[in-house]
Every structure is written in C-alpha cells, then in structure tokens.
Amino acid sequence: VQLQASGGGLVQAGGSLRLSCATSGRTLSSYTMGWFRQAPGKEREFVAVITWSGSLTSLVDSVKGRFTISRDNAKNTVYLQMNSLKPEDTAVYYCATARYYTRTPAEYAYWGQGTLVTVSS
C-alpha cells in the first residue's frame, strides 16, 4: 500500500486547509485511516481516525470543532478538513492505514510521506 499526502502549505491563523491522502496498491475501503502530526521537537501525535465505512470517527480534543475527517472509498482518498487553524497546529501531517479502529501510531502499518502545514500568527 502506498499513501500520498498532499494539501499542506502556509496559511494565516484562522485560515483553512484541506489535506488529502490518496492510496494505491490496494483498495482503501477495508482499512481504517488515520491522520497524525509531528511538530518540531515533539512526538508524533494522533489527530483523527475514520473507520472503513466512515461510520465512526474520532478527533483529538485540541482539534474538535475545527477539523473534520472524511473519506471517499471510490477515489481511495481520505481527507482532513482543517478550519480555524492556529499556530499550534503547525506540524508535518501524516496519513496512515490500520486494520482496525485505533488511535495508536504503532498500530498503523502503512504511512504516507507527510505534508507540512505551517500556520502563521
């Protein structure tokens, strides 16, 4: 499975970005998909997860009400819509796949290369 994350960039605080994660090599529909982020000098942290059907999602508390995760299995793509961005959201964002619903990075088997999100104040 190959994952390609895109959509990062530089945005002012309060702005929006939509990240995309396109998969290839295997159909996306049977996998849980997660988004994680890693800021400079910090550990990688969970951001959002969505089950294969899209019926169950979860977000880290710090982004609730601002971020939304969704997926389009027909396009083998998962999205992270990020609104009301804050400087503390600055990080490299990674998408990943897992066999089951989990928020634990170690339980994700395949990872994309990451896309940088920079939020200026």
Disulfide bonds with the S-S distance in Angstrom:
Cys21-Cys95 2.05
